[in-house]
Amino acid sequence: MKLSEKRTPSVHQKRIGERIANEILMFLRAERKKGREVSLYEPIGVDKEGNAISLVDVIEAEGRDVTEEISMAQDICRMYGVYKTALGDREKQVISMRYGLFGNREYTQREVAATLGISRSYVSRIEKGALLKLRRELEGAG
């Protein structure tokens, strides 16, 4: 065979060539993705004292602290206890509807008024008085 004669690759050789090209592309894409990765411990600057600061130092944790969760749960229990003892039936009904207590949806003052057959301004007065009672009871109990 002379050098001037061109040799055409076989079908098998073409498939191997395509596979190699595909592997190279996959490798290059994976390397490009790694280029965007950042370590949480990689220094991003220094503080006033000259200490290195990393991302892990400045990223806040999502969610609340466990002690905050416990405190919130205790406050909610106290609130429901005061709700049951300090308020009258009409006040309980208005507050429950307005603030969506016990898994119910929240209603506007107009919706509460229509449901109870009273004026919106009367709903507003009941709500204001009930919230004041709750506040006094909670501040006195706290």
Solvent accessible surface area in square Angstrom, and as a share of the most:
residue,aa,sasa,rsa
1,M,175,0.78
2,K,143,0.60
3,L,186,0.92
4,S,95,0.61
5,E,91,0.41
6,K,190,0.80
7,R,176,0.64
8,T,118,0.69
9,P,76,0.48
10,S,56,0.36
11,V,97,0.56
12,H,119,0.53
13,Q,91,0.40
14,K,114,0.48
15,R,135,0.49
16,I,71,0.36
17,G,38,0.37
18,E,119,0.53
19,R,158,0.58
20,I,96,0.49
21,A,51,0.39
22,N,76,0.39
23,E,103,0.46
24,I,95,0.48
25,L,86,0.43
26,M,98,0.44
27,F,126,0.52
28,L,91,0.45
29,R,126,0.46
30,A,47,0.37
31,E,76,0.34
32,R,152,0.55
33,K,133,0.57
34,K,118,0.50
35,G,67,0.64
36,R,173,0.63
37,E,127,0.57
38,V,91,0.53
39,S,57,0.37
40,L,87,0.43
41,Y,163,0.62
42,E,86,0.39
43,P,91,0.57
44,I,93,0.47
45,G,35,0.34
46,V,105,0.60
47,D,49,0.26
48,K,201,0.85
49,E,136,0.61
50,G,51,0.49
51,N,88,0.45
52,A,68,0.53
53,I,44,0.22
54,S,14,0.09
55,L,47,0.23
56,V,63,0.36
57,D,94,0.49
58,V,84,0.48
59,I,101,0.51
60,E,152,0.68
61,A,93,0.72
62,E,173,0.78
63,G,69,0.66
64,R,122,0.44
65,D,87,0.45
66,V,106,0.61
67,T,93,0.54
68,E,84,0.38
69,E,76,0.34
70,I,95,0.48
71,S,53,0.34
72,M,81,0.36
73,A,53,0.41
74,Q,114,0.51
75,D,69,0.36
76,I,83,0.42
77,C,94,0.56
78,R,101,0.37
79,M,79,0.35
80,Y,66,0.25
81,G,35,0.33
82,V,18,0.10
83,Y,15,0.06
84,K,127,0.54
85,T,118,0.68
86,A,27,0.21
87,L,10,0.05
88,G,36,0.35
89,D,119,0.62
90,R,105,0.38
91,E,29,0.13
92,K,51,0.21
93,Q,82,0.36
94,V,0,0.00
95,I,6,0.03
96,S,17,0.11
97,M,26,0.11
98,R,56,0.20
99,Y,95,0.36
100,G,15,0.15
101,L,37,0.19
102,F,115,0.48
103,G,82,0.79
104,N,86,0.44
105,R,140,0.51
106,E,117,0.52
107,Y,58,0.22
108,T,74,0.43
109,Q,37,0.16
110,R,173,0.63
111,E,64,0.29
112,V,0,0.00
113,A,8,0.06
114,A,83,0.64
115,T,89,0.52
116,L,31,0.15
117,G,68,0.65
118,I,38,0.19
119,S,63,0.40
120,R,98,0.36
121,S,50,0.32
122,Y,90,0.34
123,V,0,0.00
124,S,38,0.24
125,R,149,0.54
126,I,18,0.09
127,E,11,0.05
128,K,152,0.65
129,G,31,0.30
130,A,0,0.00
131,L,72,0.36
132,L,80,0.40
133,K,84,0.35
134,L,10,0.05
135,R,152,0.56
136,R,153,0.56
137,E,88,0.39
138,L,32,0.16
139,E,114,0.51
140,G,71,0.68
141,A,73,0.57
142,G,85,0.82
